[in-house]
Amino acid sequence: MLNKTLEGAAIVKRILLKAKLELISPLIIGGGRSLYGDSDVIVLKDENGQPFIPSSSITGALKHAFDEYEYTGDASDYEENKRWFWGGEYHLKVDGECVKRSCQSAFVIADMILPEGSRAPVTIRDGIKINRKTGIVETHKKFDFEIVEPGIAFDFKMEVLIRKAFDMELFRSFFNWITAVLSGGEFAIGARTGQGFGCCKLEDLTACEFDYRKPEHIIAWLSGDYSNVPLVYDPLQLPRAFHPRHKQFHIKAEFNIKNALIVGSYSGNPQAPDKVHIKSRNHNQSKDIAILPGTSLRGAIRSRAERIINTLGGNGLDELKGLFGWVDDKPGSPEHKEAIRGRIKIEEKQIAWESYYEEIQYRVKIDRFTGGAMNNALFDSMPLWSKDSKDSNETMVTLELSINEYKDWEAGLMLLILKDMWNGDLAVGGEKNVGRGVLRGLSASISLENAKIEIKQDGEQLMIYRQGDNPGWDEKMTEMLENRVAALIDHIEKNKGNRKRGDV
């Protein structure tokens, strides 16, 4: 039990962390609708019109992520120290009665603002809703939203107060967990994180530990000279006492394109082509670079997943609600207020500029009656074309997806979708009717709870083997993948009775 006396409440140490929080992918911290009608969702901005990240956004995301880890250490007062570190409400028995109490968090993160003199590029992206049955855009379902482009670094400052009654080693482990998670490059904040938005990473870390029982540390804290009080730690090393509670399924696959690829974006320049491939700021450089948005991949994968389940006799719409998330936007529907957060995350990936070139292609609309070109129906687009030959093994497009707390049948479903993309049966992006977006699989890494499997295409030969082994055909690894597909079929057979009439 924590010491409840005033002596136990005395602050004896303070841990300070200063760093830069760099955006790896676009960020959306919503600030409501635009007053001028130029965007459906605008990012949160300060009094200078520059975006910033409120501490509540990252603190809440960290607390939620921490709850996904299990503590396996031997500290008997772990739960109590966890409560005092993160803060919150708890119940306490006083004179036989249960009383609700609350405590303040022992760690503080300041609002993250841009360094003085820096400016963050804010751009607008478009989105559409595709009808799941017809495959075309629904009427009045176009929307747009502001994003903060990647590559921007915000000032990051975090403090941890350690009182005499706290377990100092546990608090250090909490601090180490936060720095390890934020330094890994996989942590995401803000909106649309399941579509690859909001990924960030700590850079240029400086950590100090002040012991207020030492006069020289007090002087260092008051003077701001932290050179003599460094904290020795490894920002990339997750504390051994913390382990993920849930298993995770992960795929990272690399592809080339057979023809061309375009995810449409429209320029405000009248001299530009009618449609160009979407670009974003390169987080490693200042120039813009072509990307494959997680939104485009997620839509294509969800549509194919629903089709596979329906083809096997299941109810694709209902089966995928827990995996991809769900919200019913029809007023008056019994499920109108129901919202389900998805468990799948599909990353937004940049396309290496050296792997493609852009070329305008002109097209016309043909009059079906006369067979001639229609007046005022000339249009052009500028897709991406691979610089290498069709048989090249140079990677152009990367797919990276993960499912938290996955079920075996969900892994099997993703494997079937990977097969379709690998063989060119599932195209991505726009203008698919003229052959755009067809992929050719090169390699894939698949992570299950008990194995990591590699898949590689070597000419006409497909190799499946355990990661670290010599490339070849491993029957055990192949059987492991087949078992996940079999689990999908079994799951659908058991739930065929839930299929609603009219679902196709």
Salt bridges, closest charged atoms under 4 A:
GLU7 OE2 - LYS164 NZ 2.55
ASP40 OD1 - ARG33 NH2 3.57
ASP67 OD1 - LYS82 NZ 3.46
GLU68 OE1 - HIS246 NE2 3.23
GLU89 OE1 - LYS100 NZ 3.83
ASP126 OD1 - LYS142 NZ 3.18
GLU146 OE1 - LYS45 NZ 2.78
ASP155 OD1 - LYS20 NZ 2.33
GLU159 OE1 - ARG14 NH1 2.68
GLU159 OE2 - LYS157 NZ 3.83
GLU169 OE2 - ARG172 NH1 2.78
GLU203 OE2 - LYS201 NZ 3.91
GLU209 OE2 - LYS13 NZ 3.11
GLU209 OE2 - ARG172 NH2 2.76
ASP211 OD1 - ARG213 NE 3.04
GLU306 OE2 - ARG132 NH1 2.35
ASP318 OD1 - LYS321 NZ 3.36
ASP318 OD2 - LYS500 NZ 3.77
GLU319 OE1 - HIS491 NE2 2.87
ASP329 OD2 - LYS129 NZ 3.04
ASP329 OD2 - LYS141 NZ 3.28
GLU335 OE1 - LYS321 NZ 3.30
GLU347 OE2 - LYS345 NZ 3.60
GLU348 OE1 - ARG125 NH1 2.82
GLU358 OE1 - LYS279 NZ 3.04
GLU400 OE2 - HIS250 NE2 3.02
GLU400 OE1 - LYS349 NZ 2.70
GLU405 OE2 - HIS246 ND1 3.83
ASP408 OD1 - ARG484 NE 3.72
GLU410 OE2 - ARG343 NH2 2.47
ASP420 OD2 - ARG304 NH1 2.94
ASP420 OD1 - LYS419 NZ 3.28
ASP425 OD2 - ARG304 NH1 2.89
GLU431 OE2 - LYS275 NZ 3.68
GLU431 OE1 - ARG363 NH1 3.66
GLU431 OE1 - ARG436 NE 2.86
GLU449 OE2 - ARG484 NH2 3.30
GLU493 OE2 - LYS496 NZ 3.16
ASP503 OD1 - ARG132 NH2 3.63
